[in-house]
Amino acid sequence: MDKNFFKIITGAVFLVLNLTACNSPAVISGTVEGAEKENTKIYLIQPEDLQHVAASYLGKIIDSAIVHSDGRFKFNNLPDTKEPTLYELAVQPTAKAGNYFNNDLNTRANYMPIIWQNGEHLQITARFTEFQKIFSIDNPSEINRALLNLRNIKQEAYQTHLANKQWNVEEGDELMAKEHAVLQYQTALMEFANSTPHLLPAMVTLRWVSPENDYERIPEFLVDQCTKWKVKEADHPWVKQLCKESEPKNLPVLIGDEFPNIQLPMMTKDTVLLNDVLGKKLTIVDLWASWCAPCRIENRKVLAPLYDEYHDQGLQILAYALESDERSWKAAAKRDGADRWLQSSDLQGDDAPFLKKIRVRTIPANFILNNNGVVIAKNLHGEELMDLVRSSFEK
């Protein structure tokens, strides 16, 4: 055979092989160890809305793949996605729908967010019973590394602050301890969201911070995220949704805001404007009720000592009670020694106009104002509140 002809044929073969390799379909595949039963399925899910991220039953199932007896799986019907897109992989421990997510037990979460686009090959390793916990990607992209890092932060924060903890929430001290632990857990995630340069991992963080979509205690986080991403990704639909959620009308009064100058009905039967009774240095606007155990503890153990020590130096306490029965309100205030400071209530219970004006639903709650009525801190309790007041008067 002619050598030149041989070279031409050989080169053509290599060219075909190379073109075939280059044009081979991208895949998401891998191994899931310890499948519960034969023919277990893994699902590829797309959240089409910000509220669908990390939410059960809301994401759109794009494809499913059988996990074979050796643990291998491969998706065959991947979408034609030109831009990096957030998907979620999920295995089902029971006969749940394919887009069911377990968010209750952190270490048992059965799903993991990933970023994928057409042309990419993701090789996954996971374990059926601890899918999210040990989920890994071979040679992940920078943005998928960010998601894996977020997962690690979430797990570490959960183990540190929430794992194996049990609180008797009927006891006031324990309810506040639980709230503090939840906030510490959330803070670790929020720090990631505030620092990451990647939008989609930040949006996953937003949903992991509160799968219930309840940001009443941390509204500043939503505002900060909107401010950050509307500069970088203003046209992204999820950024638009985020910024709509973070509009002032949807959130409680924020740190840095001037507290509304509301007219309040007092226990003494007169009415006052809030700005007329501000302390010369600090004012604690305290939301409480006679039936709220942690509120009653706060009255006796925190507010009463602070009032006794600092009222003459410029500390004011204005308490608003969620009461419908005047006698119960007055009796509780007297028993706690809370009738020494200003007491207000519309006597309309949870339907209190004051709560609607400041957009708060949950007590105990408080706002700490400076002498101009600007919120400098909020929802501090126990030693944290005492430390803030003491440090303010020792300056």
C-alpha positions as CSV (number, residue, x, y, z in Angstrom):
1,M,0.0,0.0,0.0
2,D,1.2,3.5,-0.8
3,K,2.6,5.2,2.2
4,N,0.9,8.5,1.4
5,F,-2.4,6.8,1.0
6,F,-1.9,5.1,4.4
7,K,-1.2,8.4,6.0
8,I,-4.3,10.0,4.5
9,I,-6.5,7.1,5.7
10,T,-4.9,7.1,9.2
11,G,-5.4,10.9,9.5
12,A,-9.0,10.6,8.4
13,V,-9.7,8.0,11.0
14,F,-8.1,10.1,13.8
15,L,-10.1,13.1,12.6
16,V,-13.4,11.2,12.8
17,L,-12.5,9.9,16.3
18,N,-11.6,13.4,17.5
19,L,-14.8,14.9,16.1
20,T,-16.8,12.1,17.6
21,A,-15.2,12.7,21.0
22,C,-15.7,16.5,20.8
23,N,-19.4,16.1,19.8
24,S,-20.1,13.3,22.3
25,P,-23.1,14.3,24.4
26,A,-22.4,15.8,27.8
27,V,-23.7,13.8,30.7
28,I,-24.5,13.9,34.4
29,S,-23.6,10.5,35.7
30,G,-22.0,8.8,38.7
31,T,-22.5,6.4,41.6
32,V,-24.9,6.3,44.5
33,E,-23.8,3.9,47.2
34,G,-26.2,1.9,49.3
35,A,-29.3,2.2,47.3
36,E,-32.4,1.2,49.3
37,K,-33.7,-1.2,46.7
38,E,-33.1,-2.3,43.2
39,N,-34.1,0.2,40.5
40,T,-34.0,3.2,42.8
41,K,-34.3,6.4,40.9
42,I,-32.4,9.6,41.0
43,Y,-34.1,12.7,39.7
44,L,-32.9,15.9,37.9
45,I,-35.0,18.8,39.0
46,Q,-35.1,22.4,37.8
47,P,-36.4,25.2,40.2
48,E,-38.0,27.7,37.8
49,D,-38.6,30.3,40.5
50,L,-36.6,31.5,43.5
51,Q,-39.2,30.1,45.9
52,H,-38.8,26.7,44.2
53,V,-35.2,26.4,45.3
54,A,-34.8,23.8,48.0
55,A,-38.5,23.4,48.2
56,S,-40.4,20.2,48.1
57,Y,-42.8,19.4,45.2
58,L,-42.2,22.8,43.5
59,G,-39.3,22.1,41.2
60,K,-39.8,20.7,37.6
61,I,-38.6,17.2,37.1
62,I,-36.5,17.2,33.9
63,D,-35.2,13.6,33.9
64,S,-34.8,10.5,36.0
65,A,-32.3,7.7,35.9
66,I,-32.3,4.3,37.5
67,V,-29.6,3.6,40.1
68,H,-28.4,0.2,39.1
69,S,-27.4,-2.6,41.6
70,D,-23.7,-1.4,41.4
71,G,-24.8,2.2,42.2
72,R,-24.2,3.6,38.7
73,F,-26.6,6.0,37.1
74,K,-26.7,8.2,34.0
75,F,-29.1,10.8,32.8
76,N,-30.0,10.5,29.1
77,N,-32.4,13.5,28.5
78,L,-30.4,16.5,29.6
79,P,-31.8,19.9,28.7
80,D,-30.2,22.2,26.1
81,T,-28.9,24.8,28.6
82,K,-26.4,27.3,27.1
83,E,-26.0,29.3,30.4
84,P,-25.0,27.9,33.8
85,T,-28.3,26.8,35.3
86,L,-29.2,25.6,38.8
87,Y,-30.5,22.1,39.0
88,E,-31.1,19.8,42.0
89,L,-30.4,16.0,42.1
90,A,-32.6,14.0,44.5
91,V,-32.9,10.4,45.5
92,Q,-36.1,9.3,47.3
93,P,-35.9,7.3,50.5
94,T,-39.6,6.4,50.4
95,A,-42.4,6.4,47.9
96,K,-42.4,10.2,47.7
97,A,-42.7,12.1,44.5
98,G,-39.5,12.7,42.6
99,N,-39.2,16.3,43.6
100,Y,-39.7,15.7,47.4
101,F,-36.9,17.3,49.5
102,N,-36.1,16.4,53.0
103,N,-35.1,19.6,54.7
104,D,-35.9,18.6,58.3
105,L,-32.9,16.4,59.2
106,N,-29.9,18.3,58.0
107,T,-27.6,15.3,57.7
108,R,-30.3,13.2,56.0
109,A,-31.1,15.7,53.2
110,N,-31.9,13.7,50.1
111,Y,-31.0,16.3,47.5
112,M,-28.1,18.5,46.3
113,P,-28.1,21.6,44.2
114,I,-25.7,21.7,41.2
115,I,-24.8,24.1,38.4
116,W,-24.8,22.6,34.9
117,Q,-24.7,23.8,31.3
118,N,-24.6,22.1,27.9
119,G,-21.2,20.7,27.1
120,E,-20.3,19.9,30.7
121,H,-19.8,16.4,32.1
122,L,-20.5,16.0,35.8
123,Q,-19.3,12.8,37.5
124,I,-21.1,12.5,40.9
125,T,-20.4,10.3,43.9
126,A,-22.9,10.1,46.8
127,R,-24.5,7.8,49.4
128,F,-28.2,7.0,49.4
129,T,-28.8,7.6,53.1
130,E,-26.6,10.7,53.3
131,F,-27.0,12.1,49.9
132,Q,-26.2,15.7,50.5
133,K,-23.7,15.1,53.3
134,I,-21.2,13.2,51.2
135,F,-22.1,14.4,47.7
136,S,-19.0,15.1,45.6
137,I,-18.2,16.1,42.0
138,D,-15.0,15.0,40.3
139,N,-13.0,18.1,39.3
140,P,-15.8,20.5,40.0
141,S,-16.0,23.9,38.3
142,E,-15.4,27.0,40.5
143,I,-19.2,27.6,40.9
144,N,-19.9,24.0,41.9
145,R,-17.0,24.2,44.3
146,A,-18.8,27.2,45.8
147,L,-21.9,25.1,46.3
148,L,-19.9,22.2,47.8
149,N,-18.3,24.7,50.2
150,L,-21.7,26.1,51.1
151,R,-22.9,22.6,51.9
152,N,-19.9,22.1,54.2
153,I,-20.6,25.4,56.0
154,K,-24.2,24.4,56.4
155,Q,-23.3,21.0,57.9
156,E,-20.7,22.4,60.2
157,A,-23.1,25.1,61.4
158,Y,-25.8,22.6,61.9
159,Q,-23.5,20.3,63.9
160,T,-22.3,23.2,66.0
161,H,-25.5,24.9,66.8
162,L,-28.5,22.6,66.2
163,A,-27.6,18.9,66.1
164,N,-28.8,16.8,69.0
165,K,-30.2,19.9,70.8
166,Q,-33.5,19.7,72.5
167,W,-35.3,22.7,73.9
168,N,-38.4,22.8,76.0
169,V,-39.9,25.8,74.2
170,E,-42.6,26.1,76.9
171,E,-39.8,27.4,79.1
172,G,-38.9,31.0,78.4
173,D,-35.1,30.7,78.8
174,E,-35.0,27.6,76.5
175,L,-37.1,29.2,73.8
176,M,-34.7,32.1,73.7
177,A,-31.7,29.7,73.6
178,K,-33.3,27.9,70.6
179,E,-33.8,31.2,68.8
180,H,-30.2,32.2,69.5
181,A,-28.9,28.9,68.2
182,V,-31.0,29.2,65.0
183,L,-29.6,32.7,64.5
184,Q,-26.0,31.4,64.9
185,Y,-26.7,28.7,62.3
186,Q,-28.2,31.2,59.9
187,T,-25.4,33.7,60.4
188,A,-22.8,31.2,59.2
189,L,-24.8,30.8,55.9
190,M,-25.4,34.5,55.6
191,E,-21.7,35.2,55.8
192,F,-21.2,32.9,52.8
193,A,-23.9,34.7,50.8
194,N,-22.5,38.1,51.6
195,S,-19.0,37.1,50.4
196,T,-19.6,34.8,47.4
197,P,-19.1,36.3,43.9
198,H,-21.6,33.7,42.5
199,L,-25.3,34.5,42.2
200,L,-26.8,31.0,42.1
201,P,-25.0,29.7,45.2
202,A,-26.1,32.9,47.0
203,M,-29.7,32.2,46.0
204,V,-29.4,28.6,47.4
205,T,-28.0,30.1,50.6
206,L,-31.0,32.5,50.8
207,R,-33.4,29.5,50.7
208,W,-31.3,27.4,53.1
209,V,-31.3,30.2,55.6
210,S,-35.0,29.8,55.8
211,P,-36.7,27.1,53.8
212,E,-40.0,28.4,55.3
213,N,-39.3,31.8,53.6
214,D,-39.5,33.5,57.0
215,Y,-37.1,36.4,57.3
216,E,-38.8,38.4,60.0
217,R,-35.8,38.1,62.4
218,I,-33.2,38.7,59.7
219,P,-34.7,41.1,57.1
220,E,-31.5,43.0,56.8
221,F,-30.0,40.0,55.1
222,L,-32.6,40.2,52.2
223,V,-31.9,43.9,51.8
224,D,-28.1,43.3,51.7
225,Q,-28.5,40.6,49.1
226,C,-30.8,42.7,46.9
227,T,-28.4,45.6,47.1
228,K,-25.4,43.3,46.1
229,W,-27.0,41.5,43.2
230,K,-29.1,44.3,41.6
231,V,-25.7,45.9,40.8
232,K,-24.2,42.7,39.3
233,E,-27.2,40.8,38.0
234,A,-30.1,43.3,37.8
235,D,-31.9,41.5,34.9
236,H,-31.9,38.0,36.5
237,P,-35.5,37.1,37.3
238,W,-34.5,35.7,40.7
239,V,-32.8,39.0,41.6
240,K,-36.0,40.8,40.7
241,Q,-38.0,38.5,43.0
242,L,-35.5,38.9,45.8
243,C,-35.7,42.7,45.6
244,K,-39.5,42.6,45.5
245,E,-39.4,40.6,48.7
246,S,-37.0,43.1,50.3
247,E,-39.2,46.1,49.7
248,P,-39.7,48.1,53.0
249,K,-43.5,47.4,53.0
250,N,-42.7,43.6,53.2
251,L,-40.2,43.8,56.1
252,P,-40.1,44.9,59.7
253,V,-38.4,48.1,60.6
254,L,-34.7,47.7,59.8
255,I,-31.5,48.6,61.7
256,G,-30.6,52.1,60.5
257,D,-34.2,53.1,59.9
258,E,-35.9,55.8,61.9
259,F,-38.6,54.1,64.0
260,P,-42.1,55.3,63.1
261,N,-43.4,58.1,65.3
262,I,-46.6,56.3,66.3
263,Q,-49.3,57.5,68.6
264,L,-49.7,55.0,71.4
265,P,-52.5,54.4,73.9
266,M,-51.0,54.1,77.4
267,M,-51.8,52.1,80.5
268,T,-52.5,55.5,82.2
269,K,-55.3,56.1,79.7
270,D,-53.6,59.0,77.9
271,T,-51.9,58.8,74.5
272,V,-48.3,59.8,73.5
273,L,-46.3,60.1,70.4
274,L,-43.3,57.9,70.5
275,N,-40.8,60.6,69.7
276,D,-42.1,62.6,72.7
277,V,-41.0,59.9,75.2
278,L,-37.6,58.9,73.7
279,G,-34.8,58.5,76.2
280,K,-32.0,61.1,76.3
281,K,-29.6,58.3,75.3
282,L,-31.4,55.0,74.5
283,T,-34.9,53.7,74.2
284,I,-35.9,50.0,74.3
285,V,-39.2,49.4,72.5
286,D,-40.2,46.1,73.9
287,L,-43.0,43.9,72.5
288,W,-44.4,41.5,75.1
289,A,-47.5,39.8,76.5
290,S,-48.7,38.5,79.8
291,W,-49.0,35.0,78.3
292,C,-45.4,35.0,76.8
293,A,-43.1,33.1,79.2
294,P,-39.8,34.5,77.8
295,C,-41.2,38.0,77.8
296,R,-42.0,37.7,81.5
297,I,-38.5,36.4,82.3
298,E,-37.0,39.3,80.3
299,N,-39.1,41.8,82.3
300,R,-37.8,40.5,85.7
301,K,-34.3,39.5,84.9
302,V,-33.2,42.0,82.2
303,L,-35.4,45.0,81.8
304,A,-36.1,45.7,85.5
305,P,-32.3,45.8,86.4
306,L,-31.5,47.9,83.4
307,Y,-34.3,50.4,84.1
308,D,-33.3,50.7,87.8
309,E,-29.6,51.3,86.9
310,Y,-29.8,53.5,83.8
311,H,-33.2,55.2,83.6
312,D,-31.9,58.3,85.5
313,Q,-29.0,58.4,83.0
314,G,-31.1,58.5,79.9
315,L,-32.5,55.0,79.3
316,Q,-36.2,54.8,78.4
317,I,-38.2,51.6,78.1
318,L,-41.5,51.7,76.1
319,A,-43.3,48.4,76.3
320,Y,-46.1,47.4,73.9
321,A,-48.3,44.5,75.1
322,L,-50.2,42.2,72.8
323,E,-53.2,42.0,75.1
324,S,-57.0,41.8,74.8
325,D,-57.7,41.7,78.6
326,E,-56.7,44.8,80.5
327,R,-56.8,43.2,83.9
328,S,-54.3,40.4,82.8
329,W,-52.0,43.0,81.3
330,K,-51.9,45.2,84.4
331,A,-51.6,42.3,86.8
332,A,-48.6,40.8,84.8
333,A,-46.9,44.2,84.6
334,K,-47.3,44.8,88.3
335,R,-46.1,41.3,89.2
336,D,-43.0,41.7,87.0
337,G,-42.2,45.3,88.1
338,A,-42.8,46.3,84.5
339,D,-45.4,49.0,85.5
340,R,-42.4,51.2,86.4
341,W,-41.7,52.0,82.7
342,L,-44.1,53.1,80.0
343,Q,-46.7,50.6,79.1
344,S,-48.9,50.7,75.9
345,S,-51.5,48.5,74.3
346,D,-54.5,48.8,71.9
347,L,-56.0,45.7,73.7
348,Q,-56.5,44.0,70.4
349,G,-54.3,41.0,70.9
350,D,-52.4,39.7,67.9
351,D,-54.4,42.1,65.7
352,A,-52.6,45.1,67.3
353,P,-52.3,48.1,65.0
354,F,-48.8,48.8,66.3
355,L,-47.5,45.4,65.1
356,K,-49.0,46.1,61.6
357,K,-47.3,49.5,61.4
358,I,-43.9,48.0,62.2
359,R,-44.6,44.7,60.4
360,V,-43.8,42.4,63.2
361,R,-45.6,39.1,64.0
362,T,-43.4,37.4,66.5
363,I,-42.7,38.1,70.2
364,P,-40.6,38.6,72.2
365,A,-39.1,41.3,70.0
366,N,-37.5,44.6,70.6
367,F,-35.9,47.6,68.9
368,I,-33.1,49.7,70.5
369,L,-33.3,53.3,69.4
370,N,-30.8,56.1,69.9
371,N,-31.8,59.5,71.1
372,N,-33.0,60.5,67.6
373,G,-35.3,57.5,67.3
374,V,-33.0,55.6,64.9
375,V,-32.8,51.8,65.3
376,I,-29.3,50.8,66.3
377,A,-30.0,47.2,67.2
378,K,-33.0,44.8,67.5
379,N,-34.0,41.5,69.0
380,L,-31.3,41.4,71.5
381,H,-32.1,39.6,74.7
382,G,-30.6,38.5,78.0
383,E,-26.9,39.2,78.3
384,E,-26.6,40.6,74.8
385,L,-29.1,43.3,75.6
386,M,-27.6,44.1,78.9
387,D,-24.1,44.3,77.4
388,L,-25.3,46.8,74.7
389,V,-27.0,49.1,77.2
390,R,-24.0,49.0,79.6
391,S,-21.5,49.7,76.9
392,S,-23.6,52.6,75.6
393,F,-23.7,54.3,79.0
394,E,-20.0,53.6,79.8
395,K,-18.8,55.4,76.7
